[in-house]
């Protein structure tokens, strides 16, 4: 059959999970406890799939086992590099695991500083290596920070700090 009629993610050549995207070389792989737990659970689930399909020989099962193997190869070394950081219970400064309420020309927003694999800017979760998190790092309530972005500089005032929470 021509590859033109096969979905890109079909077959054992499906890409393994993209982990650590945006993590600069030499930067520790920080993770919140809930993110680390989710990655460990994902690894355990893929191991169960692989084991349950160990003796299967039909095409669909062989394909799924191959995808589980690829995911395991990607997850095992990555999970081993996680450095779990507990969110501070009473944060005094902006840092990893802190929910930050900020106000600027664009209005008021709340962002949580989290690991690269749990970042979701649309939901207010920004990676600790993002320009916004780097600019806010170490700031106290009342501080104004300038965030340099491709579209220009933005000033944000730190209004309040709270421990980050899982979704």
Beta strands, then each sheet from edge to edge (+ up, - down):
strand 1: 29-31
strand 2: 82-84
strand 3: 98-104
strand 4: 107-114
strand 5: 125-127
strand 6: 144-149
strand 7: 152-163
sheet 1: 1+ 2+
sheet 2: 5+ 4+ 3- 7+ 6-
end
